[in-house]
Amino acid sequence: MLIVVCPGQGSQTPGFLSPWLELPEFEERLSWLSAVAAVDLVAHGTTSDADTIRDTAVAQPLIVGAGLVSLLELFPHPSDAFRLSAAGAGHSVGEITAASAAGVMTAEQAMVFVRERGLAMARASAAAPTGMSAVLGGDPADVDAVLESHGLTAANRNGAGQVVAAGTLEQLAALSASPPAKTRVVPLQVAGAFHTRHMEPAVGVLSRHARAISTHDPRSRLVSNADGTVVHDGREVLARLVRQVARPVRWDLCMETFRDLGVTGIVEIPPAGTLSGLAKRALPGVEIVALKTPDDLPAARALVKEHGGQPSTMSSSPTWRLVVSPAKGLVTFGGLPEGSDVTPGSVVARVEGLRDSYDVTAPHGGTVVEWVVQDGDPVSPGQPLVRLHPTTQQGRA
């Protein structure tokens, strides 16, 4: 089972796109996305220095643009991605890349959205001196207690013994001076306290932009970095993209979901490396390729060939819609009979997992055609639960 993962801010390095521009059409495609985003992605991916591409307003469009264009090299025919990939996910801003790759929004919409995200977060960062530091190792409970004592937020829980703390520079200095036992604190080269309350001004900006974006439901499983659940409603994906700028990233829960899905192969798209390292420690036995340069394409394509072919069960069929499980657990649905009418947004089932319980909603509503599970069955993330005859159009504003 193949999963494609998309990295977030901080993964970019000077000149990382230089070898990619040697491929036919890569520069032309990147130039088009540059025009859409009003950011010179070609220059920033090849000649700009580390300080320039550290700027939030530059880094975020650069990462998303690089990911979207490189996916066309891994899957030259976009429909192959849906046929071969079981799921996709993105860390922080990489979730925009993943959402676009899953068909929630177009590449052009993604580039405008990420441009405005980067600008809004840069403005929020300028309001006060804030930053982020990685805390490596230590007892998780002790790490949480020390962060709380310093007034810091665990902005990223990345798994594999890594938590990213965020807050004011004064709070981070206190953390470095008095860290949790048996940990190493590494300051990160980012411009602000992302995924914390310090980014709330950006949420309002993105909320207004989101109202003008039309979406489609994902054509493959999309694992949300907010809580590791599979999200199958395009409007909910977009709402989560808005909210995530001020809320923690739970990459640890994403990797738990990958395990629940039965992942056997992972490809990380450019600028690759960070998520592959986390997966190697958290998911032993899974074959992983970090697609850093075009030289890695043969290995990545071989991995896709070996582990692909178990596609997501999501469907864009106009004759029925699937409602799927958001997580692993036991499903109960109280005997809602076939032929029942379901209103949009209503709860049709509940999944009881080990760490939480989840209401399962029918985003579009419709008429129950068939339950494909029985009450009390164990289910996995993204597993179909019920087929509905649709009552609305799939794409909507």
C-alpha positions in Angstrom: 0.0 0.0 0.0 1.5 3.3 -1.2 1.3 6.6 0.6 2.7 9.9 -0.8 3.8 12.5 1.8 4.4 16.2 1.3 6.9 18.1 3.5 6.4 21.4 5.2 8.3 24.6 5.9 11.9 24.2 7.0 12.6 21.4 4.5 13.8 23.8 1.8 17.5 24.3 1.2 19.3 26.7 -1.2 19.5 25.4 -4.8 17.4 22.3 -4.1 15.5 22.7 -7.4 18.6 23.3 -9.6 18.8 19.6 -10.8 15.1 19.5 -11.5 15.2 22.3 -13.9 17.2 20.1 -16.3 14.1 18.0 -16.9 12.0 18.9 -19.9 9.0 21.2 -19.1 9.8 21.4 -15.4 11.0 25.0 -15.6 8.0 26.0 -17.8 5.5 24.4 -15.3 7.3 26.1 -12.3 7.3 29.4 -14.2 3.5 29.2 -14.6 3.0 28.6 -10.9 5.4 31.5 -10.3 3.1 33.7 -12.3 0.1 32.6 -10.4 1.7 33.1 -7.0 3.5 36.3 -8.0 6.7 34.8 -6.5 9.8 33.8 -8.6 9.9 30.2 -7.7 12.6 29.4 -10.3 15.0 31.9 -8.8 14.2 31.0 -5.2 14.6 27.3 -5.9 18.0 27.7 -7.6 19.9 30.9 -6.7 18.4 32.5 -3.6 20.3 32.1 -0.4 19.2 30.5 2.8 18.0 33.8 4.4 15.9 34.6 1.4 14.1 31.3 1.3 13.6 31.2 5.0 11.2 34.2 4.6 7.7 32.7 5.2 6.2 34.6 2.3 8.8 32.9 0.0 9.2 29.5 1.6 5.6 28.4 1.6 4.8 29.0 -2.2 8.2 27.6 -3.0 7.5 24.3 -1.1 4.0 23.9 -2.5 5.1 24.8 -6.1 8.0 22.4 -6.0 5.9 19.6 -4.7 3.1 20.0 -7.3 5.5 20.1 -10.3 7.6 17.2 -9.1 4.5 15.1 -8.7 4.1 15.4 -12.5 7.5 13.7 -12.9 6.6 10.9 -10.5 3.1 10.4 -12.0 3.3 11.8 -15.6 -0.4 11.0 -16.0 -2.2 12.6 -13.0 -4.9 9.9 -13.0 -2.2 7.3 -12.2 -1.7 9.0 -8.8 -5.3 8.2 -7.8 -5.1 4.7 -9.3 -1.8 3.8 -7.5 -1.8 5.7 -4.3 -3.8 4.6 -1.3 -3.5 7.9 0.6 -1.7 11.2 0.8 -0.8 13.6 3.6 1.2 16.8 4.2 3.0 18.3 7.1 1.9 21.9 7.9 2.0 23.8 4.6 2.6 20.5 2.8 -1.1 19.7 3.4 -2.0 22.2 0.7 0.2 20.3 -1.7 -1.5 17.0 -0.7 -5.0 18.6 -1.0 -4.3 19.8 -4.5 -2.8 16.5 -5.5 -6.0 14.8 -4.2 -8.2 17.0 -6.4 -9.7 19.2 -3.6 -8.5 22.3 -5.4 -6.6 23.2 -8.6 -2.9 23.9 -8.6 -3.7 27.5 -9.4 -6.0 27.8 -6.4 -3.4 26.1 -4.2 -0.8 28.6 -5.2 -3.0 31.7 -4.6 -4.0 30.2 -1.2 -0.5 29.4 -0.1 0.7 32.9 -1.2 -1.9 34.5 1.0 -1.1 32.0 3.8 2.6 32.9 3.7 2.0 36.7 3.6 -0.6 36.5 6.4 1.7 34.4 8.6 4.7 36.6 7.9 2.6 39.6 9.1 1.5 37.7 12.2 5.1 36.8 12.9 6.2 40.4 12.6 3.9 41.4 15.5 6.2 39.9 18.1 9.6 38.1 18.2 8.6 34.5 18.2 10.1 31.2 17.0 10.3 27.4 17.3 12.7 24.8 18.7 12.8 21.1 18.3 13.0 19.0 21.5 14.6 15.7 20.8 14.3 12.7 23.1 13.1 12.7 26.7 10.1 11.4 28.5 6.9 12.7 26.7 5.1 13.6 29.9 8.2 15.4 31.2 8.6 17.3 27.9 5.0 18.4 28.0 5.3 19.6 31.6 8.4 21.6 31.0 7.0 23.2 27.9 3.9 24.2 29.9 6.1 25.6 32.6 7.8 27.9 30.1 4.5 28.9 28.6 5.3 27.2 25.3 3.1 25.3 22.9 3.8 21.8 21.4 3.2 23.1 17.9 4.4 19.9 16.1 4.2 16.4 17.5 6.2 14.7 14.9 6.6 11.2 16.5 9.9 9.4 16.7 10.8 11.3 19.9 10.5 14.8 18.4 8.3 17.6 19.6 8.6 21.2 18.3 8.0 23.9 20.9 6.8 27.4 19.8 6.4 30.7 21.6 8.3 33.9 22.2 12.0 34.1 21.8 12.3 34.8 25.6 10.3 31.6 26.4 12.5 29.6 23.9 15.7 30.9 25.5 14.4 29.8 28.9 13.7 26.3 27.4 17.3 26.1 26.1 18.6 27.1 29.5 16.4 24.7 31.4 15.5 21.8 29.1 13.6 18.6 30.0 15.8 15.8 31.2 17.6 13.7 28.6 16.7 16.0 25.7 18.4 18.1 23.1 16.9 21.4 22.1 17.6 22.6 18.6 16.5 26.1 17.5 14.8 26.1 14.1 15.3 28.6 11.3 11.8 29.7 11.0 10.3 33.2 11.3 7.6 32.7 13.9 5.6 30.6 16.3 3.6 28.7 13.7 0.6 26.6 14.7 0.0 28.6 17.9 -2.2 31.4 19.0 0.4 33.8 17.6 -0.9 33.0 14.1 -4.6 33.8 14.9 -4.6 36.9 12.7 -3.7 34.8 9.7 -6.8 32.5 10.3 -9.1 35.5 9.8 -7.4 36.4 6.5 -7.6 32.8 5.2 -11.2 32.4 6.3 -12.2 35.3 4.0 -10.3 33.9 1.1 -11.6 30.4 1.6 -15.2 31.6 1.0 -14.3 32.3 -2.6 -12.6 28.9 -3.3 -14.6 26.1 -4.9 -13.7 22.6 -3.9 -14.2 19.0 -4.8 -14.1 16.0 -2.6 -10.7 14.2 -2.4 -10.2 11.5 -5.0 -8.0 9.6 -2.6 -7.7 9.2 1.1 -6.4 12.5 2.6 -5.0 12.1 6.1 -5.4 15.3 8.1 -2.4 16.5 10.1 -4.8 18.0 12.7 -5.7 14.6 14.2 -4.7 11.8 11.8 -8.2 11.2 10.5 -9.2 10.6 6.9 -11.2 13.5 5.6 -13.4 13.0 2.6 -15.3 16.3 2.3 -13.6 19.0 0.2 -15.1 21.9 2.3 -13.9 20.3 5.5 -10.4 19.9 4.0 -10.3 23.6 3.2 -11.7 24.5 6.6 -8.9 22.5 8.2 -6.3 24.2 6.0 -7.5 27.5 7.4 -7.5 26.4 11.0 -4.2 24.6 11.0 -2.1 27.8 10.9 -3.0 28.4 14.6 -3.3 24.8 15.7 -0.7 22.0 16.4 0.4 19.6 13.7 -0.1 15.9 14.8 2.2 14.1 12.4 2.6 11.4 15.0 -1.1 10.6 14.6 -0.8 10.7 10.8 1.9 8.0 11.0 -0.4 5.9 13.3 -3.0 6.1 10.6 -0.5 5.1 7.9 0.2 2.0 10.0 -3.6 1.3 10.4 -4.0 1.6 6.7 -1.3 -1.1 6.2 1.3 1.1 4.5 4.1 -0.8 2.9 5.7 2.0 0.8 6.1 5.8 1.2 7.4 8.4 -1.3 8.2 11.8 0.0 8.2 14.5 -2.6 10.6 17.5 -2.8 12.0 19.1 -0.8 12.3 15.6 0.6 14.2 14.2 3.6 12.5 15.3 6.9 9.4 13.2 6.7 11.3 10.2 5.4 13.6 10.4 8.5 10.6 10.4 10.8 8.9 7.5 9.0 12.1 5.3 9.1 12.1 5.6 12.9 8.4 5.3 13.5 7.4 2.8 10.8 10.1 0.0 10.7 9.8 -2.3 7.7 8.1 0.2 5.4 10.1 0.9 2.2 10.7 4.6 1.9 12.1 6.8 -0.9 12.9 10.5 -0.4 12.6 12.1 -3.8 15.4 14.7 -3.4 16.7 15.0 -7.0 15.8 13.5 -10.4 18.4 10.8 -9.7 15.9 9.4 -7.2 13.1 9.1 -9.8 14.0 5.5 -10.8 13.9 4.3 -7.2 10.7 6.2 -6.5 9.0 4.8 -9.6 10.1 1.3 -8.8 8.6 1.7 -5.3 5.3 3.0 -6.8 5.2 0.0 -9.1 5.9 -2.4 -6.3 3.6 -0.9 -3.6 1.0 0.9 -5.7 -2.2 -0.6 -7.1 -4.2 -0.6 -3.9 -6.0 2.6 -4.6 -8.2 4.6 -2.3 -11.9 3.6 -2.3 -13.0 7.2 -2.6 -15.2 7.7 -5.7 -16.4 10.6 -7.8 -19.2 8.5 -9.3 -22.3 10.6 -10.0 -24.6 7.8 -9.2 -23.6 7.3 -5.6 -21.3 8.6 -2.9 -19.3 6.8 -0.2 -19.2 7.8 3.4 -16.0 6.5 4.8 -14.5 5.9 8.3 -12.3 8.7 9.6 -10.3 6.4 11.8 -9.6 2.8 13.0 -12.1 1.4 15.5 -15.5 -0.3 15.9 -18.5 1.2 13.9 -22.0 1.6 15.2 -24.9 3.0 13.1 -28.1 2.1 14.9 -29.8 0.4 12.1 -30.4 3.3 9.7 -32.3 1.3 7.0 -31.7 1.3 3.3 -34.0 3.9 1.6 -33.6 6.4 4.5 -33.1 10.0 3.6 -30.0 11.6 5.2 -29.7 15.4 5.4 -26.4 17.1 4.6 -24.0 17.1 7.5 -26.0 14.7 9.6 -24.3 11.9 11.7 -24.9 8.5 10.2 -22.5 6.4 12.3 -19.9 6.5 15.1 -16.4 5.0 15.2 -15.0 4.1 18.7 -11.2 4.0 18.5 -8.6 3.4 21.1 -7.7 7.0 21.5 -11.0 8.7 20.7 -14.5 8.4 19.4 -15.6 10.0 16.0 -19.0 11.0 14.6 -19.3 10.0 11.0 -21.2 12.6 9.0 -22.6 12.5 5.5 -21.3 15.8 4.0 -23.7 15.9 1.1 -26.7 13.9 2.4 -28.7 11.6 0.1 -30.6 8.3 0.3 -29.1 5.2 1.9 -28.4 2.7 -1.0 -26.4 0.1 0.9 -24.5 -0.4 4.2 -21.2 -2.1 3.3 -20.4 -2.9 7.0 -22.4 -4.4 9.8 -23.1 -2.8 13.2 -20.1 -3.5 15.5 -17.6 -4.3 12.7 -14.0 -3.3 13.0 -13.1 -0.6 10.4 -9.9 1.0 9.1 -9.3 4.7 8.1 -11.0 5.5 4.8 -12.9 2.2 4.7 -16.4 2.6 3.0 -19.3 2.4 5.5 -22.4 3.3 3.4 -23.3 4.2 -0.1 -25.7 7.2 -0.6 -27.6 8.3 -3.7 -26.5 11.9 -4.0 -28.8 14.9 -3.8 -26.3 17.7 -4.6 -23.5 18.3 -7.1 -20.0 17.4 -6.0 -18.2 20.6 -6.8 -19.6 23.6 -4.8 -18.5 27.0 -3.8 
